[in-house]
Amino acid sequence: MNEAIHAPDRPPVSASGQQPLTDTSAAAAAPALSVTAEADSDSYAPRNQLSTPPIAKTAIVLESPPNEIGAGRLVGVLLLFIDEQGRVQRIEAEEPTLPPAFEQAAREAFLGAEFSPGEIDGRAVRSRQRVEVVFDYAPLPTR
């Protein structure tokens, strides 16, 4: 199985963490949130306002959920809310959604990850990071 994590419009980042996770999107369609959740979300700077995006300090390894068999390519988009210390405080799923067990596996991987925080002009800030998660069960091409 080949698993990868990547941001939209960017090449995939393998689960081995060869490249840092980045996000080039200015805004993403998000599911409706409550007024309180929207206000809290606004306190996290979006990628387009950051001078330096959050970057994973170590490889983020996705493990397939136990007793789950994936077929083909499973894709989901997660919105990470990262605090000034680089800790993921919460995660929201966007469309397309992964099957529940795969989404939970991705959430656990990101909740356990440590990031360098996003910055605005050298100052660490709370930020939102949009990432695309891919569980790819397609066979690798042979040479």
Contacts in CASP RR format, 6 or more apart in sequence:
PFRMAT RR
TARGET T0000
AUTHOR 0000-0000-0000
METHOD contacts of the structure
MODEL  1
MNEAIHAPDRPPVSASGQQPLTDTSAAAAAPALSVTAEADSDSYAPRNQL
STPPIAKTAIVLESPPNEIGAGRLVGVLLLFIDEQGRVQRIEAEEPTLPP
AFEQAAREAFLGAEFSPGEIDGRAVRSRQRVEVVFDYAPLPTR
1 64 0 8 1.000
1 135 0 8 1.000
1 136 0 8 1.000
1 137 0 8 1.000
2 14 0 8 1.000
2 136 0 8 1.000
2 137 0 8 1.000
2 138 0 8 1.000
2 140 0 8 1.000
3 14 0 8 1.000
3 15 0 8 1.000
3 62 0 8 1.000
3 64 0 8 1.000
3 134 0 8 1.000
3 135 0 8 1.000
3 136 0 8 1.000
4 12 0 8 1.000
4 13 0 8 1.000
4 14 0 8 1.000
4 15 0 8 1.000
4 134 0 8 1.000
4 136 0 8 1.000
5 12 0 8 1.000
5 13 0 8 1.000
5 14 0 8 1.000
5 15 0 8 1.000
5 17 0 8 1.000
5 21 0 8 1.000
5 60 0 8 1.000
5 62 0 8 1.000
5 131 0 8 1.000
5 132 0 8 1.000
5 133 0 8 1.000
5 134 0 8 1.000
6 12 0 8 1.000
6 13 0 8 1.000
6 21 0 8 1.000
6 131 0 8 1.000
6 132 0 8 1.000
6 134 0 8 1.000
7 13 0 8 1.000
7 21 0 8 1.000
7 22 0 8 1.000
7 23 0 8 1.000
7 24 0 8 1.000
7 25 0 8 1.000
7 130 0 8 1.000
7 131 0 8 1.000
7 132 0 8 1.000
8 23 0 8 1.000
8 24 0 8 1.000
8 25 0 8 1.000
8 77 0 8 1.000
8 130 0 8 1.000
8 132 0 8 1.000
9 24 0 8 1.000
9 25 0 8 1.000
10 22 0 8 1.000
10 23 0 8 1.000
10 24 0 8 1.000
11 19 0 8 1.000
12 134 0 8 1.000
13 19 0 8 1.000
13 20 0 8 1.000
13 21 0 8 1.000
15 59 0 8 1.000
15 60 0 8 1.000
15 61 0 8 1.000
15 62 0 8 1.000
16 59 0 8 1.000
16 61 0 8 1.000
17 56 0 8 1.000
17 59 0 8 1.000
17 60 0 8 1.000
20 55 0 8 1.000
20 56 0 8 1.000
21 54 0 8 1.000
21 55 0 8 1.000
21 56 0 8 1.000
21 60 0 8 1.000
21 129 0 8 1.000
21 131 0 8 1.000
22 47 0 8 1.000
22 53 0 8 1.000
22 55 0 8 1.000
23 47 0 8 1.000
23 53 0 8 1.000
23 129 0 8 1.000
23 130 0 8 1.000
23 131 0 8 1.000
24 47 0 8 1.000
25 47 0 8 1.000
25 130 0 8 1.000
26 46 0 8 1.000
26 47 0 8 1.000
26 48 0 8 1.000
27 46 0 8 1.000
27 48 0 8 1.000
28 77 0 8 1.000
28 79 0 8 1.000
28 94 0 8 1.000
28 130 0 8 1.000
29 94 0 8 1.000
29 95 0 8 1.000
30 79 0 8 1.000
30 92 0 8 1.000
30 94 0 8 1.000
31 92 0 8 1.000
31 93 0 8 1.000
31 94 0 8 1.000
31 95 0 8 1.000
33 41 0 8 1.000
33 92 0 8 1.000
41 81 0 8 1.000
41 128 0 8 1.000
43 126 0 8 1.000
44 81 0 8 1.000
44 82 0 8 1.000
44 126 0 8 1.000
44 127 0 8 1.000
44 128 0 8 1.000
45 118 0 8 1.000
45 120 0 8 1.000
45 125 0 8 1.000
45 126 0 8 1.000
45 127 0 8 1.000
45 128 0 8 1.000
46 127 0 8 1.000
46 128 0 8 1.000
47 53 0 8 1.000
47 127 0 8 1.000
47 128 0 8 1.000
47 129 0 8 1.000
47 130 0 8 1.000
49 120 0 8 1.000
50 118 0 8 1.000
50 119 0 8 1.000
50 120 0 8 1.000
50 125 0 8 1.000
50 127 0 8 1.000
51 119 0 8 1.000
51 120 0 8 1.000
51 121 0 8 1.000
51 122 0 8 1.000
52 116 0 8 1.000
52 118 0 8 1.000
52 119 0 8 1.000
52 122 0 8 1.000
53 118 0 8 1.000
53 127 0 8 1.000
53 129 0 8 1.000
54 80 0 8 1.000
54 82 0 8 1.000
54 86 0 8 1.000
54 115 0 8 1.000
54 116 0 8 1.000
54 117 0 8 1.000
54 118 0 8 1.000
54 127 0 8 1.000
54 129 0 8 1.000
55 115 0 8 1.000
55 116 0 8 1.000
56 113 0 8 1.000
56 114 0 8 1.000
56 115 0 8 1.000
57 113 0 8 1.000
57 114 0 8 1.000
57 115 0 8 1.000
57 116 0 8 1.000
58 113 0 8 1.000
58 114 0 8 1.000
60 109 0 8 1.000
60 110 0 8 1.000
60 113 0 8 1.000
61 109 0 8 1.000
62 105 0 8 1.000
62 106 0 8 1.000
62 109 0 8 1.000
62 133 0 8 1.000
62 135 0 8 1.000
63 105 0 8 1.000
63 109 0 8 1.000
64 70 0 8 1.000
64 102 0 8 1.000
64 105 0 8 1.000
64 135 0 8 1.000
65 101 0 8 1.000
65 102 0 8 1.000
65 104 0 8 1.000
65 105 0 8 1.000
68 99 0 8 1.000
68 101 0 8 1.000
68 102 0 8 1.000
70 102 0 8 1.000
70 135 0 8 1.000
70 137 0 8 1.000
71 137 0 8 1.000
72 136 0 8 1.000
72 137 0 8 1.000
72 138 0 8 1.000
73 134 0 8 1.000
73 135 0 8 1.000
73 136 0 8 1.000
73 137 0 8 1.000
73 138 0 8 1.000
74 98 0 8 1.000
74 99 0 8 1.000
74 102 0 8 1.000
74 134 0 8 1.000
74 135 0 8 1.000
74 136 0 8 1.000
74 137 0 8 1.000
75 96 0 8 1.000
75 98 0 8 1.000
75 132 0 8 1.000
75 133 0 8 1.000
75 134 0 8 1.000
75 135 0 8 1.000
76 93 0 8 1.000
76 94 0 8 1.000
76 95 0 8 1.000
76 96 0 8 1.000
76 97 0 8 1.000
76 98 0 8 1.000
76 103 0 8 1.000
76 106 0 8 1.000
76 132 0 8 1.000
76 133 0 8 1.000
76 134 0 8 1.000
77 93 0 8 1.000
77 94 0 8 1.000
77 95 0 8 1.000
77 96 0 8 1.000
77 130 0 8 1.000
77 131 0 8 1.000
77 132 0 8 1.000
77 133 0 8 1.000
78 91 0 8 1.000
78 92 0 8 1.000
78 93 0 8 1.000
78 94 0 8 1.000
78 103 0 8 1.000
78 106 0 8 1.000
78 107 0 8 1.000
78 110 0 8 1.000
78 130 0 8 1.000
78 131 0 8 1.000
78 133 0 8 1.000
79 91 0 8 1.000
79 92 0 8 1.000
79 93 0 8 1.000
79 94 0 8 1.000
79 128 0 8 1.000
79 129 0 8 1.000
79 130 0 8 1.000
80 88 0 8 1.000
80 91 0 8 1.000
80 110 0 8 1.000
80 128 0 8 1.000
80 129 0 8 1.000
80 130 0 8 1.000
80 131 0 8 1.000
81 88 0 8 1.000
81 89 0 8 1.000
81 90 0 8 1.000
81 91 0 8 1.000
81 92 0 8 1.000
81 126 0 8 1.000
81 127 0 8 1.000
81 128 0 8 1.000
82 88 0 8 1.000
82 89 0 8 1.000
82 115 0 8 1.000
82 117 0 8 1.000
82 118 0 8 1.000
82 126 0 8 1.000
82 127 0 8 1.000
82 128 0 8 1.000
82 129 0 8 1.000
83 89 0 8 1.000
83 117 0 8 1.000
83 126 0 8 1.000
84 117 0 8 1.000
84 124 0 8 1.000
84 125 0 8 1.000
84 126 0 8 1.000
85 117 0 8 1.000
85 124 0 8 1.000
86 114 0 8 1.000
86 115 0 8 1.000
86 116 0 8 1.000
86 117 0 8 1.000
86 118 0 8 1.000
86 124 0 8 1.000
87 114 0 8 1.000
87 115 0 8 1.000
88 110 0 8 1.000
88 111 0 8 1.000
88 112 0 8 1.000
88 113 0 8 1.000
88 115 0 8 1.000
89 126 0 8 1.000
91 107 0 8 1.000
91 110 0 8 1.000
91 111 0 8 1.000
93 103 0 8 1.000
94 130 0 8 1.000
97 103 0 8 1.000
98 106 0 8 1.000
98 133 0 8 1.000
98 135 0 8 1.000
102 135 0 8 1.000
106 133 0 8 1.000
110 131 0 8 1.000
115 129 0 8 1.000
117 124 0 8 1.000
117 125 0 8 1.000
117 126 0 8 1.000
117 127 0 8 1.000
118 124 0 8 1.000
118 125 0 8 1.000
118 127 0 8 1.000
119 125 0 8 1.000
END
